[in-house]
């Protein structure tokens, strides 16, 4: 994922701005960091399809889970990072979202909906940033059009089926172009599609098969075989093949037009951190690459990573079937522990479960069920290495728990460095999970192992108890009854998770304050013999209770009691959506990151050949100032990978 927030030095730039923005966005890109996964239903223990994505950006970055209500015809989608505008001609659909804080986007409330399900049961995870090669860039550069800021909002607000969502964003790229190279997964209860914005105006969408897995850490050239004439399983832009053939850069494999090779970045342009995560992921899914045959370990002043000599496949067969919900959730926390030389804990390599995760989503799709109940959204709002995924029937949700601080909460706690003594805003599960992660990454030897064991126990209880909730959900036949249960279950799952995690965090703080590190930290609610919880959560009981929800107090006497239930915060009115293109420069971030030979020395961040963190390259962006029709405009670039 990438996010670029250009800040205007001057307003009302007009056509010159659009041209300049498009020019900047066509510049070469470097490193990316996000990881997208897919597991077909024939490979899972429950016969369900799973897909999702981990977003990487920074060690402490606030995300928000919420609900976007339906809007009357005439609602306009627009972007704060490009000139994209689309006005709906129908009543939009309600959907769940995971968004950024308004303070990061000129106080706009619509930035990066990125993961959710709409009331029609269409789900979306957006986006995985990729790159195109120089040949494509020369003839079909990125535009000032559709991009990451708006993908999920448009798909979920407008689409009654996954195929409809694919066709819609394809048509928008045909008309307005794309301002970034991206991959998106769009699904409903019957189909799962992988959509790729290949260049400024070329795109492809592939219906994913039930017997394959996929792992992509931001590599646009992972190879695949597709029949462009098979409209049941492949949709694409009209000139996807004719344009590169006419321009003389089309690539073929065994005599057949090769989409990935034609459009994707060359193998030496994929950063070592991308290939590190690919190697780690393939190992986790038991189809490992072979060291010194398929890949080599690169270790120099830029850090440790992996390099490959041949491009690798986008789709593969795991080494086993029967993958469980727990295993697929934990796949996003994989730090290469079983890959010698690429273990993030001991070798300093980048990881899928990096300290820079900000949000992780996993969608569990039960084929053939009513779209209202077919998909469960497992959502983590912090780093996967030390977090918990909470289940939601998001297609039905009209309310979320007040323990999810809404977009009015202060962003300032993200900048907090003394987590031990300075607590997060009250009743904010977003920040609680963030603080648990921060303490574990700062003190892995003291806290890491026991906290992970405890969170695994909590995760397993959520998964098991959700089966009981799910049985009740599937037995309910009315939309009203399902909605009431979805709202109640979501609140119960969130509150149970919050109470356990807040108590855990308080104990972690007390342990750090005491400074007696000779004794290992053990959560008081952890049964060290079974590695389970001493006191089980009451998620299913609370969700299915006929009286008002009053969950039991968790934990042992050493744990704090349940905090008072906060009232649902009032959400300020959202600003009017513009009906004309915003007076802002186009997207420049990861889509427009300049290539440099300078060494990146900041610990844990992408190294040479990878996409740079925007905070590191802000000076670059200013130094690389563009001259745009009306004059010189200085752009501050904030990259969200």
KEKOL-346989 format. One line per field, with one value per residue (C-alpha): z, x, y; chain; residue in three letters. Coordinates in Angstrom, 3 decimals, padded with zeros to 6 digits. Each point is the difference from the previous one (the first is absolute). Layout:
pz	c(Z;...)
px	c(X;...)
py	c(Y;...)
unit	c(A;...)
code	c(Ala;...)
END
This chain:
pz	c(000.000;-000.613;001.109;-001.227;001.410;-002.046;001.776;-002.194;000.100;-002.202;-000.666;-003.236;-002.124;-002.735;-003.048;000.588;003.371;-001.469;-002.661;002.530;002.376;-002.755;-000.996;003.549;000.411;-003.090;001.576;000.892;003.233;002.501;003.097;001.221;003.151;000.438;-000.334;-001.680;000.437;-001.406;000.827;-002.117;001.676;-001.097;002.155;003.279;002.925;-000.082;-003.768;000.072;-002.204;001.783;-001.185;001.584;000.308;002.483;-000.398;000.902;000.676;003.364;003.496;001.443;-002.323;000.949;-001.990;000.451;-000.474;-000.763;-002.180;-003.010;-000.347;-003.233;-002.001;-002.366;-003.753;-000.880;002.641;-001.240;000.622;-000.235;001.130;002.089;-001.877;-003.635;-002.233;-000.031;000.177;-000.500;000.684;000.734;-001.864;002.550;003.730;001.314;002.174;003.690;000.719;002.704;-000.346;001.465;-000.458;000.910;002.481;-001.484;001.422;-002.554;-002.933;000.350;002.425;-002.638;001.298;-003.100;-000.376;-000.892;000.861;-001.015;001.713;000.407;-001.049;-001.351;000.673;-003.183;001.311;-002.277;001.783;-000.969;001.175;-001.551;-000.914;-000.685;-001.624;-002.993;-002.738;-003.774;-002.119;-001.843;-003.433;001.128;001.902;-003.106;-002.029;002.602;003.115;003.096;-000.029;002.430;000.223;002.208;002.779;003.463;001.745;-001.711;-001.232;002.913;000.483;-003.634;-000.143;003.246;-000.428;-003.534;-000.620;000.560;-001.116;-000.226;-003.789;-000.050;002.146;-002.374;-003.024;001.723;000.973;-003.347;-001.747;002.242;-000.888;-003.666;000.396;002.531;000.209;003.132;002.189;001.418;-000.808;002.348;000.604;001.725;001.048;-000.459;000.995;000.645;001.118;-003.402;-001.557;001.079;-002.421;-000.070;-001.742;-001.163;-001.242;-002.355;-001.369;-000.549;-001.992;-000.122;002.526;000.496;002.372;000.585;001.730;002.586;-000.004;003.008;-000.010;000.110;002.474;-000.657;001.816;-001.272;001.829;-002.526;-003.033;-003.269;-002.141;001.841;-002.929;-000.841;-003.004;-001.056;-003.006;-001.007;-002.070;002.928;001.126;002.714;001.821;-001.368;-000.637;-001.253;-001.811;-003.733;-000.990;002.579;-002.729;-003.091;001.603;000.999;-003.299;-001.971;002.140;-000.332;003.605;000.285;001.688;-000.692;001.818;-002.084;-002.808;002.123;000.987;003.579;001.915;003.113;-001.929;-002.356;002.686;003.233;001.287;-000.967;002.469;001.076;000.825;002.681;003.370;002.314;002.638;-002.454;-000.828;003.696;000.751;-002.993;001.252;003.530;-001.232;-002.252;002.929;002.290;-002.534;-000.255;-003.601;000.701;-002.414;000.154;001.315;-002.472;-002.723;-000.114;002.076;001.675;003.166;-000.566;002.949;-000.223;001.420;-001.076;002.181;-000.524;-002.648;-002.840;-003.744;-002.664;-003.360;-001.630;000.328;002.239;-000.346;001.304;000.617;001.561;001.813;003.754;001.484;001.777;-000.018;002.974;000.878;003.031;000.762;002.749;-002.319;-002.633;002.526;001.376;-003.506;000.108;003.161;-001.629;000.658;-001.867;003.197;-001.962;-002.792;000.953;-000.922;-000.526;003.547;000.903;003.706;-000.337;-003.428;-000.333;-003.125;-000.924;000.677;-000.886;003.699;000.095;002.695;-002.678;-000.406;000.666;-000.897;-001.072;-001.494;-000.797;-001.694;000.511;-002.776;000.194;-003.584;-000.834;003.170;000.060;-000.766;003.253;002.095;-002.418;000.895;003.395;000.304;002.429;000.803;001.752;000.529;000.947;-000.747;-000.670;001.970;003.249;-000.738;-000.114;-002.907;000.979;-002.005;-001.578;-002.170;-001.747;-002.745;002.711;002.353;000.602;003.223;001.332;003.566;001.820;000.969;-003.568;000.495;-002.902;-002.245;002.574;002.342;000.186;-002.297;002.448;001.880;-003.154;000.768;003.606;000.868;003.695;-000.242;003.513;001.746;-002.502;-000.687;-003.083;-000.168;001.951;-001.589;-003.178;-001.173;-002.959;002.334;002.489;-002.715;-001.289;003.462;000.599;-003.272;000.765;003.372;-001.468;-002.851;002.394;002.548;-001.955;002.402;003.057;-001.451;-003.482;000.495;002.866;-001.505;-003.318;001.783;001.848;-003.139;-001.807;002.800;-000.321;-003.790;000.213;002.392;-002.351;-002.884;001.949;001.535;-003.355;-001.207;002.561;-001.026;-003.651;000.545;001.425;-002.843;-002.645;001.792;-000.036;-003.110;000.168;-000.907;003.169;002.194;-001.737;000.263;003.702;000.586;-002.142;001.949;003.349;-000.923;-001.332;003.204;002.156;-001.864;000.162;003.687;000.998;-001.978;001.414;003.635;-000.306;-001.937;002.217;003.086;-001.740;-000.903;003.583;001.252;-002.619;001.176;003.639;-000.820;-001.810;002.836;002.593;-001.951;001.399;-003.279;001.650;000.170;-003.404;-000.752;000.132;-000.457;003.099;-002.215;-001.851;000.947;-000.538;000.003;-002.816;-001.602;000.200;001.889;003.685;-000.370;-003.355;-001.888;-000.125;-003.612;-001.087;003.232;-000.278;-003.712;000.429;003.293;-000.130;002.730;-000.300;-000.455;003.340;-000.555;002.962;001.469;-001.566;001.548;003.529;002.958;-001.221;-003.176;-000.195;-000.234;-003.076;-000.747;-000.098;-003.291;-001.881;-001.900;-003.730;-001.039;-002.159;-003.481;-001.371;-003.301;-002.926;-002.247;-003.215;-002.782;-002.807;-003.336;-001.933;000.111;003.214;-000.230;000.971;-001.738;-001.081;001.897;000.306;002.734;-000.693;-003.426;-000.543;002.161;-001.682;-000.458;001.828;000.648;003.508;002.827;002.294;003.476;002.042;001.914;-001.160;-003.011;-003.633;-001.324;-003.399;-002.770;002.243;000.245;002.472;002.963;-000.806;003.185;-001.060;-003.483;000.737;-000.687;-003.249;-001.104;000.684;-001.643;-003.023;-000.389;-003.200;-002.287;-000.802;-002.554;002.448;001.592;002.700;002.667;003.014;000.961;003.291;-000.521;002.635;-001.107;001.447;-001.125)
px	c(000.000;001.125;-001.383;001.049;-001.354;001.197;-000.423;-000.747;002.426;-002.366;-003.692;-001.983;002.666;-002.435;001.015;003.674;-000.234;-001.673;002.686;002.776;-001.479;-000.260;003.595;001.245;-002.017;001.588;003.461;001.710;-000.949;002.003;-001.003;-003.352;-001.187;-003.304;-000.812;-003.070;-001.085;-002.643;-000.919;-002.567;-002.805;001.304;003.077;-001.659;-001.237;-003.506;-000.386;-000.079;001.894;002.341;001.755;001.446;002.837;002.404;000.573;003.470;000.825;001.506;000.530;-002.890;-002.796;-003.673;-002.693;-003.780;-002.691;-003.435;-003.110;-000.688;-003.740;-001.956;-000.259;-002.633;000.675;002.420;002.587;003.497;003.158;003.234;003.601;002.330;003.009;-001.096;-002.587;-002.317;-003.737;-002.993;-003.631;-002.402;-003.302;-001.653;-000.433;003.349;000.459;000.879;003.411;002.598;003.372;003.479;001.177;002.719;-000.352;-001.306;002.941;002.180;-002.174;-000.962;-002.791;-001.745;-001.898;000.083;003.678;000.841;-003.053;002.245;-001.723;-003.703;-003.229;-003.107;-003.641;-000.095;002.769;002.729;003.357;003.193;003.596;001.852;002.709;003.272;002.429;001.964;002.166;000.124;003.132;001.636;-001.266;-003.624;000.602;001.365;-003.163;-002.782;001.062;-002.116;-002.651;-001.758;-002.902;-001.245;002.244;000.292;-001.738;-003.297;000.087;-001.785;-002.541;-001.082;-000.050;-001.929;-002.284;-001.066;000.276;-002.635;002.360;003.754;-000.147;-001.915;002.740;002.687;-001.799;-000.627;003.573;001.180;-002.284;001.197;003.610;-001.007;-001.494;002.247;003.070;001.700;002.330;001.770;000.851;-002.022;-001.534;-003.384;-002.042;-003.777;-002.344;-003.596;-001.576;000.639;003.131;003.360;001.857;003.534;000.039;003.269;000.519;002.894;000.724;-001.675;-002.878;000.524;-001.455;-000.830;-002.224;000.295;-002.587;001.937;-000.165;-000.946;003.082;002.809;001.639;001.548;002.489;001.096;002.289;-000.293;001.530;-001.721;001.792;-000.849;-000.972;-003.338;-001.673;-003.327;-002.298;-000.932;-002.920;-001.622;-002.478;-001.393;003.331;001.855;-001.008;002.400;000.488;-000.536;003.587;001.777;001.739;-000.276;001.588;003.310;000.096;-000.425;002.623;002.446;000.503;-002.401;001.481;-000.875;000.471;-000.142;-001.475;-002.822;-000.427;001.275;-001.849;002.192;003.281;-001.249;-001.208;001.794;003.257;003.204;001.361;002.887;-002.436;-001.871;001.483;001.665;-002.674;-002.668;001.857;000.729;-003.716;-000.676;002.531;-001.414;-003.561;000.761;001.760;-002.999;-002.319;002.297;001.063;003.407;002.501;003.417;002.852;002.878;-002.114;-003.171;001.259;003.090;000.408;001.345;001.787;001.831;-000.005;-003.628;-001.106;-001.070;-002.419;-000.627;000.569;-001.256;001.470;-003.326;-003.422;-002.335;-003.679;-002.919;-001.984;001.326;-001.068;000.677;001.784;-003.161;-003.753;-002.280;001.167;-001.866;-001.341;002.602;002.878;-001.120;-000.338;003.448;001.498;-000.021;002.128;002.662;003.468;001.992;000.727;000.602;002.100;003.716;001.585;-003.351;-001.352;-001.112;000.542;003.635;001.260;-001.400;-001.974;-003.295;-003.108;-003.626;-000.735;002.048;000.035;-001.376;-003.356;-002.865;-003.036;-000.734;-003.206;-001.005;-003.303;-001.551;-002.503;-002.513;-000.998;-003.675;-001.341;-002.251;002.289;-001.092;001.688;002.438;003.098;001.615;002.516;002.860;001.528;003.228;000.724;003.627;003.103;-000.765;002.980;-001.707;-003.661;-003.406;-002.457;-003.600;-002.878;-002.747;-003.048;000.745;-002.623;-002.644;001.666;-001.701;001.909;003.480;001.197;000.835;003.248;001.092;000.906;-001.476;001.700;-000.382;002.587;003.337;002.729;002.644;000.435;001.585;002.980;000.273;003.371;-000.534;-002.716;000.660;-000.967;-002.266;-003.240;-002.131;-003.334;-002.708;-001.838;002.046;000.751;001.886;002.579;000.012;001.089;002.518;001.535;000.198;001.886;002.324;001.013;000.552;002.143;001.990;000.481;-000.288;002.065;-001.949;-003.514;-000.181;-000.430;-002.496;-002.101;-000.186;-001.054;-002.707;-001.294;-000.065;-002.166;-002.353;-000.077;-000.898;-002.861;-001.389;000.151;-001.651;-002.719;-000.751;-001.107;-002.804;-000.923;000.137;-002.438;-002.493;000.643;-000.642;-003.170;-001.379;-002.087;-000.948;002.202;-001.122;000.943;003.316;000.874;-000.806;002.146;002.863;000.050;-000.196;002.613;002.399;-000.278;000.382;003.086;001.566;-000.738;001.281;003.182;000.411;-000.423;002.504;002.535;-000.306;000.602;002.974;001.429;-000.336;001.904;002.703;000.337;000.165;002.699;002.084;-000.419;001.087;003.178;000.396;001.030;001.562;-003.514;-001.606;-003.222;-003.052;-003.528;-002.033;-002.829;002.271;-000.165;003.621;-000.827;-002.532;001.039;-003.660;-001.878;-000.692;-003.304;-001.718;-001.510;-003.787;-000.328;-002.532;-001.999;-000.210;-000.845;-002.795;-001.427;-003.605;000.562;002.330;003.615;001.809;003.165;001.664;003.041;003.096;003.242;001.237;-000.084;003.248;-001.712;-001.923;-003.765;-002.012;000.035;-003.250;-001.757;000.421;-002.831;000.136;001.982;-001.729;001.450;000.452;-001.604;002.171;001.101;-001.871;001.414;001.402;-001.736;003.031;003.558;001.739;002.440;002.858;002.984;-000.354;001.273;003.732;000.911;001.082;-001.374;002.378;002.952;003.236;002.744;003.190;003.294;000.243;000.072;-002.987;001.463;-003.181;-000.421;-002.746;-001.013;000.325;003.536;001.412;-002.198;-003.079;-002.572;000.981;-002.076;-001.403;001.269;003.529;-000.422;-001.916;003.155;000.373;-003.477;000.673;003.401;-001.577;-002.473;-002.048;-000.585;-003.696;-001.593;-000.815;003.462;001.909;-001.887;001.565;-001.426;000.396;-000.343;-001.229;000.298;-002.167;001.267)
py	c(000.000;003.516;003.292;003.345;003.163;002.957;003.318;003.004;002.846;001.960;-000.457;-000.005;-001.619;-000.993;-001.964;000.654;-001.733;-003.059;-000.248;000.506;-002.529;-002.567;000.705;-000.447;-003.191;-001.493;000.161;-003.300;-001.710;-001.954;-002.002;-001.202;-001.656;-001.823;-003.686;-001.495;-003.628;-002.352;-003.603;-001.867;-001.921;-003.409;000.584;000.990;-002.066;001.493;000.173;003.805;002.428;002.444;003.129;003.115;002.432;001.543;003.723;001.281;003.612;000.908;-001.279;001.987;001.054;000.202;-001.817;000.180;-002.640;001.396;000.035;002.221;000.542;-000.070;003.240;001.310;000.159;002.768;-000.918;000.847;-002.001;001.948;-000.172;002.124;-001.351;000.183;001.640;-003.013;000.787;-002.293;000.861;-002.839;-000.162;-002.305;-000.486;-001.205;-003.071;000.038;-001.560;-000.541;001.680;000.277;003.571;002.455;002.815;003.278;001.940;-001.767;001.070;003.663;-001.015;-002.094;-003.034;-002.184;-000.936;-003.585;-002.105;-002.921;-002.967;-000.713;-001.696;001.701;-000.827;-002.105;-002.238;001.339;000.130;001.761;000.245;002.934;000.365;-001.773;002.400;-001.271;001.514;000.008;-000.122;002.862;-001.076;000.240;003.193;001.686;-000.560;-000.235;001.915;000.334;002.710;002.289;-002.440;-002.842;-001.278;-001.488;002.849;-000.888;-003.610;-001.665;002.790;-000.172;-003.794;-000.460;002.990;-000.907;-003.756;-002.691;-002.791;-000.449;-000.179;003.277;001.575;-001.229;001.421;003.319;000.760;-001.318;002.479;002.826;-000.756;-000.096;003.490;001.749;-002.219;-001.291;002.038;-003.072;-003.605;-002.186;-003.384;-000.318;-003.031;000.296;-002.821;-001.014;-003.264;-001.609;001.523;001.402;002.290;001.334;003.395;001.595;003.566;-000.733;003.490;003.341;-001.503;-003.777;-002.438;-003.666;-001.969;-003.760;-002.187;-001.981;-003.785;-002.128;-002.201;002.564;002.341;003.381;002.168;003.397;002.431;002.866;-001.726;000.908;-002.584;-003.244;-002.207;-001.585;-001.601;001.466;-000.300;003.537;-001.311;-001.839;002.661;-002.249;-000.019;003.034;003.615;002.654;003.284;-000.095;000.786;-002.143;-002.017;002.185;003.062;-001.656;-001.898;003.230;001.747;-002.861;-001.131;-002.946;-003.081;-003.629;-003.304;-003.171;002.070;001.419;003.643;000.366;002.733;000.011;000.031;002.707;002.398;-000.914;001.398;-001.816;-002.494;002.217;002.813;-001.948;000.893;-002.483;000.534;-001.085;-003.205;-000.565;-000.021;-002.224;-002.554;000.199;-000.448;-002.935;-001.663;000.602;-001.615;-003.021;000.515;001.496;001.432;-001.645;002.106;000.507;-001.593;002.117;002.908;001.378;002.025;003.496;001.547;003.308;003.505;000.347;-002.899;-003.600;-001.197;-002.421;000.025;-002.409;-000.909;-000.896;001.557;-001.982;-000.993;002.033;-003.208;-003.220;-003.159;-000.026;-003.004;-001.091;000.554;000.515;003.503;001.321;003.456;000.377;-000.976;002.475;002.828;-000.775;-000.117;003.804;-000.067;-002.189;001.421;-002.637;-001.921;-003.210;001.513;000.021;003.296;001.748;-000.158;003.512;-000.740;-001.050;001.047;003.510;-000.860;001.619;-002.113;-000.532;000.553;003.172;002.639;002.300;-001.806;002.374;-002.104;-003.571;-001.387;-003.578;-000.846;-003.439;-000.795;-002.831;-000.740;-000.271;001.598;003.043;002.974;001.675;-002.689;-001.649;002.028;000.531;002.827;-000.739;003.373;001.033;003.675;-000.408;-002.050;-003.658;-001.297;001.089;000.478;-001.694;-000.227;000.770;-001.590;002.120;-000.689;003.264;-000.295;000.389;002.462;003.319;000.756;-000.648;-000.292;003.244;-001.724;000.760;003.627;001.900;002.514;002.780;-001.554;001.798;-001.263;001.216;-003.290;-001.413;002.220;-001.192;-001.526;-000.796;-002.642;-001.257;003.227;001.680;-001.816;000.173;001.864;-001.814;-002.933;-000.022;-003.533;001.475;001.495;-002.901;-002.420;002.524;000.399;-003.754;-000.330;002.895;-001.440;-003.477;001.278;002.190;-002.819;-003.265;-002.097;001.137;000.124;-001.479;-003.738;000.000;002.802;-001.830;-003.189;001.898;001.715;-003.352;-001.397;002.964;-000.349;-003.678;000.718;002.651;-002.472;-002.813;002.130;001.588;-003.438;000.118;003.540;-001.045;-002.847;002.482;002.421;-002.659;-001.076;003.558;000.629;003.688;002.950;001.791;-002.954;-000.486;003.679;000.074;-003.085;001.337;003.276;-001.776;-002.602;002.631;002.000;-003.105;-001.230;003.462;000.550;-003.428;000.605;003.491;-001.046;-002.841;002.060;003.077;-002.162;-001.606;003.402;001.238;-003.035;000.545;003.601;-001.043;-002.556;002.607;002.489;-002.559;-000.699;-003.521;-001.553;-003.044;-001.409;-000.661;001.824;-002.237;001.362;-000.842;-001.295;-002.463;-003.665;-000.968;-003.723;000.143;003.318;000.981;002.688;-000.562;001.810;-000.441;002.871;000.255;001.075;-002.624;000.272;003.784;-000.037;-002.534;001.264;001.195;002.602;003.031;-000.981;-000.286;-002.004;-001.667;001.691;-001.538;-001.048;-000.465;002.427;001.556;001.161;003.281;-000.285;000.787;003.730;001.866;-000.432;003.255;001.553;-000.163;003.071;002.505;000.094;003.469;000.728;-000.916;002.798;000.544;-002.115;002.117;-000.126;001.099;-001.199;000.976;002.849;-002.268;-001.457;-003.587;-002.964;-000.167;-002.518;-003.462;000.432;002.834;-000.800;000.924;-002.553;000.740;-001.711;001.376;-002.495;-000.166;-000.281;000.253;-003.257;-002.309;002.084;-001.053;000.065;000.922;-001.296;000.261;002.770;002.687;001.117;003.426;001.547;-000.879;001.344;003.173;001.927;-001.932;000.966;003.650;-000.165;-001.695;002.834;-000.091;002.922;-000.024;002.300;002.771;-000.112;-001.833;-001.882;-001.599;-003.373;-001.668;-003.709;-002.371;-003.594;-002.711;-003.378)
unit	c(A;A;A;A;A;A;A;A;A;A;A;A;A;A;A;A;A;A;A;A;A;A;A;A;A;A;A;A;A;A;A;A;A;A;A;A;A;A;A;A;A;A;A;A;A;A;A;A;A;A;A;A;A;A;A;A;A;A;A;A;A;A;A;A;A;A;A;A;A;A;A;A;A;A;A;A;A;A;A;A;A;A;A;A;A;A;A;A;A;A;A;A;A;A;A;A;A;A;A;A;A;A;A;A;A;A;A;A;A;A;A;A;A;A;A;A;A;A;A;A;A;A;A;A;A;A;A;A;A;A;A;A;A;A;A;A;A;A;A;A;A;A;A;A;A;A;A;A;A;A;A;A;A;A;A;A;A;A;A;A;A;A;A;A;A;A;A;A;A;A;A;A;A;A;A;A;A;A;A;A;A;A;A;A;A;A;A;A;A;A;A;A;A;A;A;A;A;A;A;A;A;A;A;A;A;A;A;A;A;A;A;A;A;A;A;A;A;A;A;A;A;A;A;A;A;A;A;A;A;A;A;A;A;A;A;A;A;A;A;A;A;A;A;A;A;A;A;A;A;A;A;A;A;A;A;A;A;A;A;A;A;A;A;A;A;A;A;A;A;A;A;A;A;A;A;A;A;A;A;A;A;A;A;A;A;A;A;A;A;A;A;A;A;A;A;A;A;A;A;A;A;A;A;A;A;A;A;A;A;A;A;A;A;A;A;A;A;A;A;A;A;A;A;A;A;A;A;A;A;A;A;A;A;A;A;A;A;A;A;A;A;A;A;A;A;A;A;A;A;A;A;A;A;A;A;A;A;A;A;A;A;A;A;A;A;A;A;A;A;A;A;A;A;A;A;A;A;A;A;A;A;A;A;A;A;A;A;A;A;A;A;A;A;A;A;A;A;A;A;A;A;A;A;A;A;A;A;A;A;A;A;A;A;A;A;A;A;A;A;A;A;A;A;A;A;A;A;A;A;A;A;A;A;A;A;A;A;A;A;A;A;A;A;A;A;A;A;A;A;A;A;A;A;A;A;A;A;A;A;A;A;A;A;A;A;A;A;A;A;A;A;A;A;A;A;A;A;A;A;A;A;A;A;A;A;A;A;A;A;A;A;A;A;A;A;A;A;A;A;A;A;A;A;A;A;A;A;A;A;A;A;A;A;A;A;A;A;A;A;A;A;A;A;A;A;A;A;A;A;A;A;A;A;A;A;A;A;A;A;A;A;A;A;A;A;A;A;A;A;A;A;A;A;A;A;A;A;A;A;A;A;A;A;A;A;A;A;A;A;A;A;A;A;A;A;A;A;A;A;A;A;A;A;A;A;A;A;A;A;A;A;A;A;A;A;A;A;A;A;A;A;A;A;A;A;A;A;A;A;A;A;A;A;A;A;A;A;A;A;A;A;A;A;A;A;A;A;A;A;A;A;A;A;A;A;A;A;A;A;A;A)
code	c(Unk;Unk;Unk;Unk;Unk;Unk;Unk;Unk;Unk;Unk;Unk;Unk;Unk;Unk;Unk;Unk;Unk;Unk;Unk;Unk;Unk;Unk;Unk;Unk;Unk;Unk;Unk;Unk;Unk;Unk;Unk;Unk;Unk;Unk;Unk;Unk;Unk;Unk;Unk;Unk;Unk;Unk;Unk;Unk;Unk;Unk;Unk;Unk;Unk;Unk;Unk;Unk;Unk;Unk;Unk;Unk;Unk;Unk;Unk;Unk;Unk;Unk;Unk;Unk;Unk;Unk;Unk;Unk;Unk;Unk;Unk;Unk;Unk;Unk;Unk;Unk;Unk;Unk;Unk;Unk;Unk;Unk;Unk;Unk;Unk;Unk;Unk;Unk;Unk;Unk;Unk;Unk;Unk;Unk;Unk;Unk;Unk;Unk;Unk;Unk;Unk;Unk;Unk;Unk;Unk;Unk;Unk;Unk;Unk;Unk;Unk;Unk;Unk;Unk;Unk;Unk;Unk;Unk;Unk;Unk;Unk;Unk;Unk;Unk;Unk;Unk;Unk;Unk;Unk;Unk;Unk;Unk;Unk;Unk;Unk;Unk;Unk;Unk;Unk;Unk;Unk;Unk;Unk;Unk;Unk;Unk;Unk;Unk;Unk;Unk;Unk;Unk;Unk;Unk;Unk;Unk;Unk;Unk;Unk;Unk;Unk;Unk;Unk;Unk;Unk;Unk;Unk;Unk;Unk;Unk;Unk;Unk;Unk;Unk;Unk;Unk;Unk;Unk;Unk;Unk;Unk;Unk;Unk;Unk;Unk;Unk;Unk;Unk;Unk;Unk;Unk;Unk;Unk;Unk;Unk;Unk;Unk;Unk;Unk;Unk;Unk;Unk;Unk;Unk;Unk;Unk;Unk;Unk;Unk;Unk;Unk;Unk;Unk;Unk;Unk;Unk;Unk;Unk;Unk;Unk;Unk;Unk;Unk;Unk;Unk;Unk;Unk;Unk;Unk;Unk;Unk;Unk;Unk;Unk;Unk;Unk;Unk;Unk;Unk;Unk;Unk;Unk;Unk;Unk;Unk;Unk;Unk;Unk;Unk;Unk;Unk;Unk;Unk;Unk;Unk;Unk;Unk;Unk;Unk;Unk;Unk;Unk;Unk;Unk;Unk;Unk;Unk;Unk;Unk;Unk;Unk;Unk;Unk;Unk;Unk;Unk;Unk;Unk;Unk;Unk;Unk;Unk;Unk;Unk;Unk;Unk;Unk;Unk;Unk;Unk;Unk;Unk;Unk;Unk;Unk;Unk;Unk;Unk;Unk;Unk;Unk;Unk;Unk;Unk;Unk;Unk;Unk;Unk;Unk;Unk;Unk;Unk;Unk;Unk;Unk;Unk;Unk;Unk;Unk;Unk;Unk;Unk;Unk;Unk;Unk;Unk;Unk;Unk;Unk;Unk;Unk;Unk;Unk;Unk;Unk;Unk;Unk;Unk;Unk;Unk;Unk;Unk;Unk;Unk;Unk;Unk;Unk;Unk;Unk;Unk;Unk;Unk;Unk;Unk;Unk;Unk;Unk;Unk;Unk;Unk;Unk;Unk;Unk;Unk;Unk;Unk;Unk;Unk;Unk;Unk;Unk;Unk;Unk;Unk;Unk;Unk;Unk;Unk;Unk;Unk;Unk;Unk;Unk;Unk;Unk;Unk;Unk;Unk;Unk;Unk;Unk;Unk;Unk;Unk;Unk;Unk;Unk;Unk;Unk;Unk;Unk;Unk;Unk;Unk;Unk;Unk;Unk;Unk;Unk;Unk;Unk;Unk;Unk;Unk;Unk;Unk;Unk;Unk;Unk;Unk;Unk;Unk;Unk;Unk;Unk;Unk;Unk;Unk;Unk;Unk;Unk;Unk;Unk;Unk;Unk;Unk;Unk;Unk;Unk;Unk;Unk;Unk;Unk;Unk;Unk;Unk;Unk;Unk;Unk;Unk;Unk;Unk;Unk;Unk;Unk;Unk;Unk;Unk;Unk;Unk;Unk;Unk;Unk;Unk;Unk;Unk;Unk;Unk;Unk;Unk;Unk;Unk;Unk;Unk;Unk;Unk;Unk;Unk;Unk;Unk;Unk;Unk;Unk;Unk;Unk;Unk;Unk;Unk;Unk;Unk;Unk;Unk;Unk;Unk;Unk;Unk;Unk;Unk;Unk;Unk;Unk;Unk;Unk;Unk;Unk;Unk;Unk;Unk;Unk;Unk;Unk;Unk;Unk;Unk;Unk;Unk;Unk;Unk;Unk;Unk;Unk;Unk;Unk;Unk;Unk;Unk;Unk;Unk;Unk;Unk;Unk;Unk;Unk;Unk;Unk;Unk;Unk;Unk;Unk;Unk;Unk;Unk;Unk;Unk;Unk;Unk;Unk;Unk;Unk;Unk;Unk;Unk;Unk;Unk;Unk;Unk;Unk;Unk;Unk;Unk;Unk;Unk;Unk;Unk;Unk;Unk;Unk;Unk;Unk;Unk;Unk;Unk;Unk;Unk;Unk;Unk;Unk;Unk;Unk;Unk;Unk;Unk;Unk;Unk;Unk;Unk;Unk;Unk;Unk;Unk;Unk;Unk;Unk;Unk;Unk;Unk;Unk;Unk;Unk;Unk;Unk;Unk;Unk;Unk;Unk;Unk;Unk;Unk;Unk;Unk;Unk;Unk;Unk;Unk;Unk;Unk;Unk;Unk;Unk;Unk;Unk;Unk;Unk;Unk;Unk;Unk;Unk;Unk;Unk;Unk;Unk;Unk;Unk;Unk;Unk;Unk;Unk;Unk;Unk;Unk;Unk)
END
